[in-house]
Amino acid sequence: MIYSRISGTGSYLPDRVVTNDDLAKIVDTNDEWIVSRTGIRERHYAADDQDASDLALIASQRAIAAAGVNATDVDLIIVATSTPDMIFPSTACILQDKLGIKHSVAFDVQAVCAGFVFGLATADKFIRSGASKCALVVGTEVFSRIMNWQDRGTCVLFGDGAGAVILKASDSPGILSTHLHTDGSYRNALCTPGTVENGKVRGSPMLRMEGSAVYKFAVKAFEEVAWEALNVNMMKPGQIDWFICHQANKRIITHAARKLDLPDDKVVMTVDRHGNTSAASIPLALDVTVREGKIKTGDTVLLAALGGGFAWGATMLRW
């Protein structure tokens, strides 16, 4: 039987660090207000000449190096992003060209903050079916480009960055299960409702969020999808070695961990220094944890994310 396993991780954060005090100079907020409500202290913003594919390129190169493969070994590229370089072609196509790969399948997935989990599930299915042997899955975002700087409830939350993994075919289980859900009736609770029409923007090109609705749904969804993954694998919460939740808000992550009775030392928390990097947040947090030497061979890792749509999901994997 064919399984898929993560064989390498990589990430990239732009050089520009923006603190809460920096944001307080342009919007009515302060460090205490932001930290107490979100846990965020700083985030990174891309340079004016950096697009999502540029961030993805560096993260991908690092994942490829960590996996000990060549770029030409990659036969599938899936990029999760809500801030693509352009309307089309896909950011995955642009990334493929920048990596110098000619003969891989490449496409984007759009599930906002849950995009990486959706992309990982898709790549897993490709590998399990035999259609792919070496997949590159990337989450990359430049959310600083779609912020409404008059809305202090949202502009302080997001940052830019990219994370990537190499997923390879294996005889032993790596990805144990994937669980994906969508409920489009919440499509207006978290959205960027603009589009291009006749050369002009129709609607708003800025992010809009109903904070309380997102919070309430997120804490419920994370608990339910975590238990779904545990039950399918006939596991108990105590068997989870690492819980990597979408890094949106410290309070949401802490609430989800408490519902699973997980101690703090099993919960990965990078939101304080990354902010919410949407589809990039889970692979960024995963790479940080791997490179810090915390995740060991044989560890069980649970990934969980929720994004606009609402779209949410989880991945249970063995390292």
C-alpha positions as CSV (number, residue, x, y, z in Angstrom):
1,M,0.0,0.0,0.0
2,I,1.2,3.5,-0.8
3,Y,1.3,6.2,1.9
4,S,2.6,9.8,1.9
5,R,5.1,11.2,4.4
6,I,6.5,14.6,5.0
7,S,10.2,14.4,4.3
8,G,11.2,18.1,4.5
9,T,9.9,21.4,5.7
10,G,10.8,25.0,4.9
11,S,9.6,28.5,5.6
12,Y,10.4,32.2,5.0
13,L,9.4,35.4,6.7
14,P,10.1,38.8,5.0
15,D,12.7,41.0,6.6
16,R,10.4,43.8,7.7
17,V,9.2,43.3,11.2
18,V,6.2,45.4,12.3
19,T,5.5,45.7,16.0
20,N,2.3,46.6,17.7
21,D,3.9,50.0,18.6
22,D,4.5,50.5,14.9
23,L,0.9,50.0,14.1
24,A,-0.2,52.3,16.9
25,K,1.3,55.1,14.9
26,I,-1.1,54.6,12.0
27,V,-4.3,53.2,13.6
28,D,-6.0,53.8,17.0
29,T,-4.6,50.9,19.0
30,N,-1.9,50.0,21.4
31,D,0.3,47.0,22.4
32,E,-1.8,46.1,25.4
33,W,-5.0,46.1,23.5
34,I,-3.6,43.8,20.7
35,V,-1.7,41.4,23.0
36,S,-4.6,41.0,25.5
37,R,-7.1,40.1,22.7
38,T,-4.9,38.1,20.3
39,G,-1.5,37.3,21.8
40,I,0.2,39.0,18.8
41,R,3.3,41.2,19.4
42,E,4.7,41.5,15.9
43,R,4.4,40.3,12.4
44,H,6.4,40.5,9.1
45,Y,5.4,42.5,6.0
46,A,6.7,41.8,2.5
47,A,8.8,44.4,0.6
48,D,7.1,46.3,-2.2
49,D,8.8,44.1,-4.8
50,Q,7.9,40.8,-3.1
51,D,4.9,38.8,-4.3
52,A,3.5,35.6,-2.9
53,S,5.5,33.5,-5.3
54,D,8.7,35.1,-4.1
55,L,8.1,34.2,-0.5
56,A,7.0,30.7,-1.6
57,L,10.2,30.2,-3.6
58,I,12.5,30.6,-0.6
59,A,10.3,28.4,1.6
60,S,10.1,25.8,-1.2
61,Q,13.9,25.8,-1.7
62,R,14.4,25.2,2.0
63,A,11.9,22.4,2.1
64,I,13.5,20.8,-1.0
65,A,16.9,21.0,0.6
66,A,15.7,19.6,3.9
67,A,14.1,16.6,2.1
68,G,17.3,15.9,0.3
69,V,15.7,15.9,-3.2
70,N,16.2,18.0,-6.3
71,A,13.6,20.4,-7.6
72,T,13.3,18.3,-10.7
73,D,12.1,15.4,-8.5
74,V,8.9,17.3,-7.7
75,D,6.0,16.1,-9.9
76,L,3.2,18.0,-8.1
77,I,3.0,21.6,-6.8
78,I,0.1,22.8,-4.8
79,V,0.0,26.4,-3.6
80,A,-2.5,27.6,-1.0
81,T,-3.0,31.3,-1.1
82,S,-5.6,34.0,-0.9
83,T,-3.2,36.7,-2.2
84,P,-2.0,35.4,-5.5
85,D,0.5,37.2,-7.7
86,M,-2.2,37.8,-10.3
87,I,-5.6,36.7,-11.4
88,F,-4.1,34.0,-13.6
89,P,-2.0,32.0,-14.2
90,S,-1.9,30.4,-10.8
91,T,0.8,31.2,-8.3
92,A,1.8,27.6,-8.5
93,C,2.6,28.0,-12.2
94,I,4.7,31.0,-11.4
95,L,6.5,29.1,-8.6
96,Q,7.1,26.2,-10.9
97,D,8.9,28.4,-13.4
98,K,10.9,30.1,-10.7
99,L,12.0,26.7,-9.4
100,G,13.1,25.7,-12.9
101,I,10.7,22.7,-13.0
102,K,9.1,21.8,-16.4
103,H,7.2,18.6,-16.0
104,S,5.1,18.8,-12.8
105,V,1.4,19.4,-12.3
106,A,0.9,22.8,-10.7
107,F,-2.2,24.5,-9.4
108,D,-3.5,26.7,-6.5
109,V,-6.1,25.9,-3.9
110,Q,-8.2,28.5,-2.2
111,A,-9.5,27.8,1.3
112,V,-8.1,30.9,2.9
113,C,-6.5,30.1,6.3
114,A,-7.4,26.4,5.9
115,G,-5.7,26.3,2.5
116,F,-2.6,24.4,3.5
117,V,-4.6,21.7,5.2
118,F,-6.7,21.4,2.0
119,G,-3.6,21.3,-0.1
120,L,-2.0,18.7,2.0
121,A,-5.1,16.5,1.8
122,T,-5.1,16.9,-2.0
123,A,-1.4,16.0,-2.3
124,D,-2.0,13.0,0.0
125,K,-4.7,11.7,-2.4
126,F,-2.5,12.2,-5.4
127,I,0.3,10.2,-3.8
128,R,-1.9,7.4,-2.4
129,S,-3.4,7.0,-5.9
130,G,0.0,6.7,-7.5
131,A,-0.4,9.9,-9.6
132,S,2.4,11.6,-7.7
133,K,5.6,10.5,-6.0
134,C,7.0,13.7,-4.7
135,A,4.7,16.7,-4.0
136,L,5.5,20.2,-2.9
137,V,2.7,21.8,-0.8
138,V,3.1,25.5,0.0
139,G,1.1,28.1,1.9
140,T,2.1,31.7,1.0
141,E,0.5,35.0,1.8
142,V,1.0,38.8,1.5
143,F,-2.0,39.8,3.5
144,S,-0.6,43.2,4.2
145,R,-1.7,44.1,0.7
146,I,-5.4,43.6,1.5
147,M,-5.7,45.3,4.9
148,N,-8.1,48.1,5.6
149,W,-5.8,50.4,7.7
150,Q,-8.9,52.2,9.1
151,D,-10.2,48.9,10.7
152,R,-8.2,48.3,13.9
153,G,-10.0,45.1,14.5
154,T,-8.4,43.4,11.5
155,C,-5.3,45.3,10.3
156,V,-3.4,44.3,13.5
157,L,-4.0,40.6,13.0
158,F,-2.3,39.6,9.8
159,G,1.2,39.2,8.6
160,D,3.0,37.9,5.5
161,G,5.1,34.7,5.1
162,A,5.4,31.3,3.5
163,G,5.8,27.7,4.6
164,A,6.3,24.5,2.5
165,V,6.6,20.8,2.8
166,I,7.8,18.0,0.6
167,L,5.5,15.0,0.7
168,K,6.9,11.7,-0.7
169,A,5.5,8.3,-1.4
170,S,6.3,5.8,1.3
171,D,5.7,2.2,2.4
172,S,5.0,3.4,6.0
173,P,2.2,5.7,7.1
174,G,2.9,9.4,7.4
175,I,-0.4,11.2,6.8
176,L,-2.8,9.0,8.8
177,S,-6.0,10.8,7.9
178,T,-7.4,14.1,6.5
179,H,-10.7,15.7,7.3
180,L,-12.2,18.6,5.3
181,H,-15.4,20.6,5.7
182,T,-17.0,23.7,4.2
183,D,-20.2,25.7,5.0
184,G,-20.8,28.4,2.5
185,S,-23.6,30.0,4.5
186,Y,-20.8,31.8,6.4
187,R,-19.2,33.2,3.3
188,N,-19.8,36.8,4.3
189,A,-18.3,36.5,7.8
190,L,-14.7,36.5,6.6
191,C,-14.1,37.7,3.1
192,T,-12.5,40.1,0.7
193,P,-15.5,40.8,-1.5
194,G,-13.9,42.6,-4.4
195,T,-13.3,41.5,-8.0
196,V,-12.0,43.0,-11.2
197,E,-14.6,44.1,-13.9
198,N,-13.8,46.0,-17.0
199,G,-10.4,47.1,-15.7
200,K,-11.8,48.4,-12.4
201,V,-12.3,46.9,-8.9
202,R,-15.9,46.0,-8.2
203,G,-16.7,45.8,-4.5
204,S,-14.1,46.1,-1.8
205,P,-10.6,44.7,-2.3
206,M,-10.0,44.9,1.5
207,L,-10.4,42.1,4.1
208,R,-13.6,42.2,6.1
209,M,-14.3,40.1,9.2
210,E,-17.1,39.6,11.7
211,G,-14.8,38.9,14.6
212,S,-17.3,37.5,17.1
213,A,-18.8,35.1,14.5
214,V,-15.4,33.8,13.4
215,Y,-14.3,33.3,17.0
216,K,-17.4,31.4,18.1
217,F,-17.3,29.2,15.0
218,A,-13.5,28.6,15.2
219,V,-13.5,27.3,18.8
220,K,-16.4,24.9,18.0
221,A,-14.9,23.7,14.7
222,F,-11.4,23.1,16.1
223,E,-12.8,20.9,18.8
224,E,-15.1,18.9,16.6
225,V,-12.6,18.3,13.8
226,A,-9.9,17.3,16.3
227,W,-12.2,14.7,17.8
228,E,-13.1,13.5,14.3
229,A,-9.5,12.9,13.5
230,L,-8.9,11.2,16.9
231,N,-11.9,8.9,16.5
232,V,-11.1,7.9,13.0
233,N,-7.6,6.9,14.2
234,M,-8.9,5.3,17.4
235,M,-6.8,7.6,19.4
236,K,-7.1,9.6,22.6
237,P,-5.9,13.3,23.1
238,G,-3.1,12.1,25.3
239,Q,-1.6,10.3,22.3
240,I,-1.1,13.6,20.5
241,D,2.6,14.8,20.8
242,W,2.1,18.1,19.0
243,F,-1.0,20.2,18.3
244,I,-0.4,22.8,15.5
245,C,-3.5,24.9,15.2
246,H,-4.0,27.7,12.7
247,Q,-2.1,30.6,14.2
248,A,-4.9,33.2,14.2
249,N,-5.5,34.1,17.9
250,K,-3.8,32.9,21.1
251,R,-7.2,32.7,22.8
252,I,-8.7,30.4,20.2
253,I,-5.6,28.1,20.2
254,T,-5.6,27.9,24.0
255,H,-9.4,27.2,24.1
256,A,-9.1,24.4,21.6
257,A,-6.1,22.9,23.5
258,R,-8.0,23.0,26.8
259,K,-11.0,21.2,25.2
260,L,-8.6,18.4,24.3
261,D,-7.0,18.6,27.7
262,L,-3.6,19.1,26.1
263,P,-0.8,20.7,28.2
264,D,0.9,23.8,27.0
265,D,4.1,22.0,26.1
266,K,2.3,20.1,23.4
267,V,0.8,23.1,21.8
268,V,2.8,25.0,19.2
269,M,2.4,28.8,19.4
270,T,4.0,31.2,16.9
271,V,1.2,33.7,16.6
272,D,3.0,36.1,18.9
273,R,5.8,36.7,16.5
274,H,4.2,35.8,13.1
275,G,0.6,37.2,13.4
276,N,-2.0,35.5,11.3
277,T,-0.3,34.4,8.1
278,S,-3.4,32.7,6.8
279,A,-2.5,29.6,4.6
280,A,1.1,30.0,5.6
281,S,0.6,29.8,9.3
282,I,0.5,26.0,9.8
283,P,3.6,25.2,7.6
284,L,5.4,28.1,9.2
285,A,4.7,26.9,12.7
286,L,5.5,23.3,11.6
287,D,8.9,24.3,10.2
288,V,9.8,26.3,13.2
289,T,9.0,23.4,15.5
290,V,10.9,20.9,13.3
291,R,14.0,23.1,13.1
292,E,14.0,23.7,16.8
293,G,14.4,19.9,17.1
294,K,11.2,19.4,19.0
295,I,9.3,17.0,16.6
296,K,10.9,13.6,16.7
297,T,10.6,10.5,14.5
298,G,7.4,8.6,15.5
299,D,5.7,11.7,17.0
300,T,2.0,12.1,16.3
301,V,1.1,15.6,15.1
302,L,-2.4,17.1,14.7
303,L,-2.9,20.0,12.3
304,A,-6.1,22.0,12.4
305,A,-7.2,25.1,10.6
306,L,-10.3,27.3,9.7
307,G,-10.6,29.9,7.0
308,G,-13.2,32.0,5.2
309,G,-16.0,30.2,3.6
310,F,-16.1,28.8,6.3
311,A,-13.7,26.1,5.3
312,W,-12.0,24.0,8.0
313,G,-10.1,20.8,8.4
314,A,-7.6,18.7,10.2
315,T,-4.7,16.3,9.3
316,M,-3.4,13.6,11.6
317,L,0.1,12.5,10.8
318,R,3.0,10.4,12.1
319,W,6.4,12.0,11.9
